[in-house]
Amino acid sequence: MTKLLVVVSSADKAKIGLALAFSKNQKAAGHDVRLIFFGPSEAMVAKDQELAASVKEAFPDEKPRACVFVAENSGVKEELGKIAELVKAGQYITGSIDEGYSTIS
């Protein structure tokens, strides 16, 4: 089984949608997929209802992650916390790499 960490940093809605579709398809193929929103993507996901629904569809059993510090600085901590688990991104990313996940952004 392939272990993937998808890092989504773009604020472009189409790119975020592509990352979500990719993640959903890879999970359906049996791969172990983690996703973290980092940087500008966080505010976009928090404010766009269509993207929020896509996140829940791609990750129905477990919330993806998002950087708590970016969420706080962007003023979207409360909204984003409903969609993603807020974590320290640096620790989560390096921890995932240590666990054998390959990163894709």
PAZA-696655 format. One record per residue: residue number from 1; residue in one letter; x, y, z of N, C-alpha, C in turn. Coordinates in nm, 3 decimals. Example, Ala and Ser with C-alpha at 12.3 -4.5 7.8 and 13.67 -1.06 7.14 Angstrom:
BEGIN
+------+------+---------+---------+---------+---------+---------+---------+---------+---------+---------+
! sedo ! fiba !    n.c1 !    n.c2 !    n.c3 !   ca.c1 !   ca.c2 !   ca.c3 !    c.c1 !    c.c2 !    c.c3 !
+------+------+---------+---------+---------+---------+---------+---------+---------+---------+---------+
!    1 !    A !   1.319 !  -0.569 !   0.780 !   1.230 !  -0.450 !   0.780 !   1.320 !  -0.330 !   0.780 !
!    2 !    S !   1.285 !  -0.225 !   0.708 !   1.367 !  -0.106 !   0.714 !   1.290 !   0.003 !   0.787 !
+------+------+---------+---------+---------+---------+---------+---------+---------+---------+---------+
//
This chain:
BEGIN
+------+------+---------+---------+---------+---------+---------+---------+---------+---------+---------+
! sedo ! fiba !    n.c1 !    n.c2 !    n.c3 !   ca.c1 !   ca.c2 !   ca.c3 !    c.c1 !    c.c2 !    c.c3 !
+------+------+---------+---------+---------+---------+---------+---------+---------+---------+---------+
!    1 !    M !   0.084 !  -0.118 !   0.000 !   0.000 !   0.000 !   0.000 !   0.089 !   0.124 !   0.000 !
!    2 !    T !   0.054 !   0.219 !  -0.082 !   0.125 !   0.345 !  -0.091 !   0.073 !   0.439 !   0.017 !
!    3 !    K !   0.164 !   0.512 !   0.080 !   0.130 !   0.608 !   0.183 !   0.158 !   0.748 !   0.128 !
!    4 !    L !   0.052 !   0.829 !   0.115 !   0.064 !   0.961 !   0.055 !   0.022 !   1.070 !   0.153 !
!    5 !    L !   0.098 !   1.178 !   0.156 !   0.060 !   1.298 !   0.228 !   0.041 !   1.407 !   0.123 !
!    6 !    V !  -0.082 !   1.451 !   0.107 !  -0.115 !   1.555 !   0.010 !  -0.114 !   1.689 !   0.084 !
!    7 !    V !  -0.027 !   1.779 !   0.042 !  -0.015 !   1.912 !   0.103 !  -0.081 !   2.012 !   0.007 !
!    8 !    V !  -0.187 !   2.075 !   0.055 !  -0.262 !   2.169 !  -0.028 !  -0.236 !   2.310 !   0.025 !
!    9 !    S !  -0.171 !   2.392 !  -0.059 !  -0.140 !   2.528 !  -0.014 !  -0.200 !   2.636 !  -0.102 !
!   10 !    S !  -0.248 !   2.603 !  -0.217 !  -0.301 !   2.702 !  -0.311 !  -0.438 !   2.753 !  -0.267 !
!   11 !    A !  -0.466 !   2.878 !  -0.295 !  -0.598 !   2.935 !  -0.272 !  -0.687 !   2.921 !  -0.395 !
!   12 !    D !  -0.636 !   2.862 !  -0.500 !  -0.712 !   2.842 !  -0.623 !  -0.813 !   2.729 !  -0.603 !
!   13 !    K !  -0.940 !   2.759 !  -0.619 !  -1.046 !   2.662 !  -0.594 !  -1.032 !   2.538 !  -0.681 !
!   14 !    A !  -0.996 !   2.555 !  -0.806 !  -0.981 !   2.442 !  -0.896 !  -0.868 !   2.350 !  -0.851 !
!   15 !    K !  -0.758 !   2.409 !  -0.804 !  -0.644 !   2.327 !  -0.757 !  -0.680 !   2.252 !  -0.628 !
!   16 !    I !  -0.754 !   2.317 !  -0.540 !  -0.798 !   2.250 !  -0.418 !  -0.892 !   2.135 !  -0.454 !
!   17 !    G !  -0.983 !   2.159 !  -0.548 !  -1.074 !   2.054 !  -0.593 !  -1.000 !   1.937 !  -0.655 !
!   18 !    L !  -0.896 !   1.966 !  -0.731 !  -0.813 !   1.861 !  -0.791 !  -0.746 !   1.776 !  -0.683 !
!   19 !    A !  -0.691 !   1.842 !  -0.581 !  -0.626 !   1.770 !  -0.471 !  -0.725 !   1.682 !  -0.397 !
!   20 !    L !  -0.846 !   1.731 !  -0.378 !  -0.949 !   1.652 !  -0.309 !  -0.992 !   1.532 !  -0.393 !
!   21 !    A !  -1.011 !   1.553 !  -0.523 !  -1.049 !   1.442 !  -0.612 !  -0.938 !   1.337 !  -0.618 !
!   22 !    F !  -0.815 !   1.382 !  -0.628 !  -0.701 !   1.291 !  -0.630 !  -0.698 !   1.208 !  -0.501 !
!   23 !    S !  -0.712 !   1.275 !  -0.389 !  -0.709 !   1.207 !  -0.260 !  -0.821 !   1.105 !  -0.248 !
!   24 !    K !  -0.939 !   1.144 !  -0.288 !  -1.055 !   1.054 !  -0.282 !  -1.032 !   0.931 !  -0.370 !
!   25 !    N !  -0.981 !   0.952 !  -0.490 !  -0.957 !   0.840 !  -0.582 !  -0.847 !   0.747 !  -0.531 !
!   26 !    Q !  -0.743 !   0.804 !  -0.472 !  -0.635 !   0.722 !  -0.419 !  -0.682 !   0.641 !  -0.298 !
!   27 !    K !  -0.765 !   0.702 !  -0.215 !  -0.822 !   0.629 !  -0.101 !  -0.911 !   0.515 !  -0.151 !
!   28 !    A !  -0.990 !   0.541 !  -0.255 !  -1.077 !   0.438 !  -0.311 !  -0.997 !   0.323 !  -0.371 !
!   29 !    A !  -0.876 !   0.352 !  -0.416 !  -0.788 !   0.249 !  -0.472 !  -0.716 !   0.170 !  -0.363 !
!   30 !    G !  -0.740 !   0.206 !  -0.237 !  -0.683 !   0.131 !  -0.128 !  -0.556 !   0.188 !  -0.067 !
!   31 !    H !  -0.517 !   0.307 !  -0.110 !  -0.395 !   0.367 !  -0.058 !  -0.424 !   0.443 !   0.073 !
!   32 !    D !  -0.323 !   0.460 !   0.152 !  -0.331 !   0.533 !   0.278 !  -0.302 !   0.679 !   0.246 !
!   33 !    V !  -0.403 !   0.764 !   0.257 !  -0.390 !   0.904 !   0.216 !  -0.419 !   0.997 !   0.333 !
!   34 !    R !  -0.326 !   1.087 !   0.356 !  -0.344 !   1.196 !   0.451 !  -0.343 !   1.325 !   0.371 !
!   35 !    L !  -0.417 !   1.425 !   0.421 !  -0.420 !   1.555 !   0.353 !  -0.408 !   1.664 !   0.457 !
!   36 !    I !  -0.329 !   1.766 !   0.426 !  -0.319 !   1.882 !   0.513 !  -0.333 !   2.009 !   0.430 !
!   37 !    F !  -0.420 !   2.098 !   0.479 !  -0.432 !   2.232 !   0.421 !  -0.331 !   2.320 !   0.493 !
!   38 !    F !  -0.259 !   2.400 !   0.414 !  -0.151 !   2.480 !   0.470 !  -0.146 !   2.612 !   0.393 !
!   39 !    G !  -0.142 !   2.721 !   0.463 !  -0.131 !   2.851 !   0.396 !  -0.263 !   2.899 !   0.339 !
!   40 !    P !  -0.259 !   2.961 !   0.222 !  -0.377 !   3.025 !   0.163 !  -0.497 !   2.932 !   0.141 !
!   41 !    S !  -0.474 !   2.804 !   0.127 !  -0.586 !   2.712 !   0.105 !  -0.681 !   2.708 !   0.225 !
!   42 !    E !  -0.631 !   2.736 !   0.341 !  -0.712 !   2.726 !   0.462 !  -0.831 !   2.822 !   0.462 !
!   43 !    A !  -0.806 !   2.947 !   0.427 !  -0.915 !   3.045 !   0.425 !  -1.016 !   3.012 !   0.316 !
!   44 !    M !  -0.967 !   2.965 !   0.202 !  -1.057 !   2.930 !   0.093 !  -1.150 !   2.816 !   0.133 !
!   45 !    V !  -1.095 !   2.712 !   0.193 !  -1.176 !   2.597 !   0.233 !  -1.274 !   2.636 !   0.344 !
!   46 !    A !  -1.230 !   2.720 !   0.436 !  -1.316 !   2.762 !   0.547 !  -1.434 !   2.845 !   0.501 !
!   47 !    K !  -1.414 !   2.923 !   0.394 !  -1.518 !   3.017 !   0.350 !  -1.604 !   2.967 !   0.234 !
!   48 !    D !  -1.564 !   2.862 !   0.167 !  -1.636 !   2.813 !   0.048 !  -1.713 !   2.686 !   0.084 !
!   49 !    Q !  -1.845 !   2.696 !   0.085 !  -1.930 !   2.583 !   0.125 !  -1.916 !   2.462 !   0.032 !
!   50 !    E !  -1.899 !   2.489 !  -0.095 !  -1.883 !   2.380 !  -0.192 !  -1.754 !   2.301 !  -0.165 !
!   51 !    L !  -1.646 !   2.372 !  -0.137 !  -1.521 !   2.305 !  -0.104 !  -1.532 !   2.230 !   0.028 !
!   52 !    A !  -1.598 !   2.290 !   0.126 !  -1.615 !   2.224 !   0.255 !  -1.690 !   2.092 !   0.238 !
!   53 !    A !  -1.792 !   2.092 !   0.153 !  -1.867 !   1.969 !   0.126 !  -1.778 !   1.867 !   0.055 !
!   54 !    S !  -1.694 !   1.913 !  -0.035 !  -1.603 !   1.823 !  -0.105 !  -1.501 !   1.760 !  -0.010 !
!   55 !    V !  -1.458 !   1.836 !   0.089 !  -1.365 !   1.783 !   0.189 !  -1.432 !   1.670 !   0.266 !
!   56 !    K !  -1.554 !   1.694 !   0.309 !  -1.627 !   1.592 !   0.386 !  -1.656 !   1.468 !   0.302 !
!   57 !    E !  -1.677 !   1.487 !   0.173 !  -1.701 !   1.374 !   0.083 !  -1.572 !   1.293 !   0.062 !
!   58 !    A !  -1.461 !   1.361 !   0.047 !  -1.333 !   1.293 !   0.024 !  -1.281 !   1.225 !   0.150 !
!   59 !    F !  -1.315 !   1.280 !   0.266 !  -1.268 !   1.227 !   0.395 !  -1.387 !   1.207 !   0.489 !
!   60 !    P !  -1.473 !   1.110 !   0.458 !  -1.595 !   1.093 !   0.539 !  -1.569 !   1.036 !   0.678 !
!   61 !    D !  -1.462 !   0.960 !   0.694 !  -1.437 !   0.891 !   0.821 !  -1.338 !   0.961 !   0.912 !
!   62 !    E !  -1.262 !   1.052 !   0.857 !  -1.159 !   1.120 !   0.934 !  -1.136 !   1.258 !   0.874 !
!   63 !    K !  -1.123 !   1.357 !   0.959 !  -1.095 !   1.491 !   0.910 !  -0.952 !   1.501 !   0.859 !
!   64 !    P !  -0.932 !   1.574 !   0.750 !  -0.794 !   1.606 !   0.711 !  -0.738 !   1.704 !   0.814 !
!   65 !    R !  -0.616 !   1.745 !   0.797 !  -0.553 !   1.837 !   0.891 !  -0.536 !   1.975 !   0.827 !
!   66 !    A !  -0.515 !   2.073 !   0.914 !  -0.487 !   2.210 !   0.870 !  -0.399 !   2.274 !   0.976 !
!   67 !    C !  -0.321 !   2.370 !   0.936 !  -0.228 !   2.437 !   1.027 !  -0.303 !   2.531 !   1.122 !
!   68 !    V !  -0.288 !   2.506 !   1.250 !  -0.356 !   2.586 !   1.351 !  -0.307 !   2.732 !   1.351 !
!   69 !    F !  -0.178 !   2.753 !   1.327 !  -0.124 !   2.888 !   1.331 !  -0.175 !   2.972 !   1.213 !
!   70 !    V !  -0.180 !   2.913 !   1.094 !  -0.233 !   2.985 !   0.979 !  -0.382 !   3.014 !   1.000 !
!   71 !    A !  -0.455 !   2.917 !   1.052 !  -0.598 !   2.936 !   1.077 !  -0.621 !   3.052 !   1.173 !
!   72 !    E !  -0.543 !   3.058 !   1.279 !  -0.555 !   3.167 !   1.376 !  -0.522 !   3.301 !   1.311 !
!   73 !    N !  -0.411 !   3.307 !   1.238 !  -0.367 !   3.433 !   1.175 !  -0.461 !   3.478 !   1.064 !
!   74 !    S !  -0.532 !   3.384 !   1.002 !  -0.625 !   3.417 !   0.894 !  -0.766 !   3.445 !   0.945 !
!   75 !    G !  -0.788 !   3.424 !   1.073 !  -0.920 !   3.448 !   1.132 !  -1.024 !   3.344 !   1.094 !
!   76 !    V !  -0.981 !   3.222 !   1.061 !  -1.076 !   3.118 !   1.019 !  -1.069 !   2.994 !   1.108 !
!   77 !    K !  -1.014 !   3.008 !   1.226 !  -0.993 !   2.893 !   1.314 !  -1.124 !   2.821 !   1.344 !
!   78 !    E !  -1.226 !   2.894 !   1.380 !  -1.355 !   2.832 !   1.417 !  -1.417 !   2.758 !   1.298 !
!   79 !    E !  -1.427 !   2.825 !   1.183 !  -1.488 !   2.764 !   1.066 !  -1.407 !   2.644 !   1.016 !
!   80 !    L !  -1.276 !   2.659 !   1.011 !  -1.191 !   2.553 !   0.960 !  -1.189 !   2.434 !   1.054 !
!   81 !    G !  -1.201 !   2.459 !   1.184 !  -1.203 !   2.352 !   1.281 !  -1.321 !   2.258 !   1.264 !
!   82 !    K !  -1.425 !   2.303 !   1.197 !  -1.541 !   2.216 !   1.169 !  -1.513 !   2.121 !   1.052 !
!   83 !    I !  -1.413 !   2.154 !   0.972 !  -1.382 !   2.080 !   0.849 !  -1.255 !   1.997 !   0.864 !
!   84 !    A !  -1.159 !   2.050 !   0.939 !  -1.028 !   1.986 !   0.951 !  -0.981 !   1.988 !   1.096 !
!   85 !    E !  -0.897 !   1.892 !   1.129 !  -0.834 !   1.892 !   1.260 !  -0.716 !   1.988 !   1.254 !
!   86 !    L !  -0.713 !   2.083 !   1.346 !  -0.608 !   2.184 !   1.346 !  -0.486 !   2.133 !   1.422 !
!   87 !    V !  -0.371 !   2.135 !   1.355 !  -0.247 !   2.081 !   1.410 !  -0.132 !   2.176 !   1.379 !
!   88 !    K !  -0.019 !   2.150 !   1.443 !   0.103 !   2.220 !   1.407 !   0.155 !   2.156 !   1.279 !
!   89 !    A !   0.147 !   2.229 !   1.170 !   0.175 !   2.172 !   1.037 !   0.315 !   2.115 !   1.025 !
!   90 !    G !   0.414 !   2.186 !   1.074 !   0.551 !   2.137 !   1.061 !   0.569 !   2.001 !   1.126 !
!   91 !    Q !   0.516 !   1.986 !   1.246 !   0.527 !   1.858 !   1.315 !   0.450 !   1.748 !   1.242 !
!   92 !    Y !   0.331 !   1.783 !   1.193 !   0.249 !   1.683 !   1.124 !   0.317 !   1.636 !   0.994 !
!   93 !    I !   0.370 !   1.730 !   0.919 !   0.435 !   1.696 !   0.792 !   0.560 !   1.612 !   0.816 !
!   94 !    T !   0.647 !   1.658 !   0.904 !   0.769 !   1.581 !   0.928 !   0.740 !   1.447 !   0.995 !
!   95 !    G !   0.640 !   1.443 !   1.081 !   0.600 !   1.316 !   1.144 !   0.549 !   1.218 !   1.040 !
!   96 !    S !   0.472 !   1.267 !   0.944 !   0.420 !   1.181 !   0.838 !   0.534 !   1.127 !   0.751 !
!   97 !    I !   0.630 !   1.211 !   0.721 !   0.747 !   1.168 !   0.644 !   0.823 !   1.061 !   0.722 !
!   98 !    D !   0.840 !   1.083 !   0.852 !   0.907 !   0.984 !   0.936 !   0.834 !   0.850 !   0.936 !
!   99 !    E !   0.700 !   0.854 !   0.918 !   0.620 !   0.733 !   0.914 !   0.615 !   0.669 !   0.775 !
!  100 !    G !   0.690 !   0.726 !   0.681 !   0.699 !   0.667 !   0.548 !   0.604 !   0.722 !   0.443 !
!  101 !    Y !   0.539 !   0.834 !   0.471 !   0.450 !   0.897 !   0.373 !   0.532 !   0.977 !   0.272 !
!  102 !    S !   0.494 !   0.967 !   0.146 !   0.553 !   1.049 !   0.039 !   0.465 !   1.172 !   0.025 !
!  103 !    T !   0.529 !   1.289 !   0.010 !   0.451 !   1.413 !  -0.002 !   0.422 !   1.446 !  -0.148 !
!  104 !    I !   0.302 !   1.500 !  -0.167 !   0.259 !   1.551 !  -0.297 !   0.195 !   1.686 !  -0.269 !
!  105 !    S !   0.230 !   1.786 !  -0.349 !   0.167 !   1.917 !  -0.329 !   0.117 !   1.970 !  -0.461 !
+------+------+---------+---------+---------+---------+---------+---------+---------+---------+---------+
//
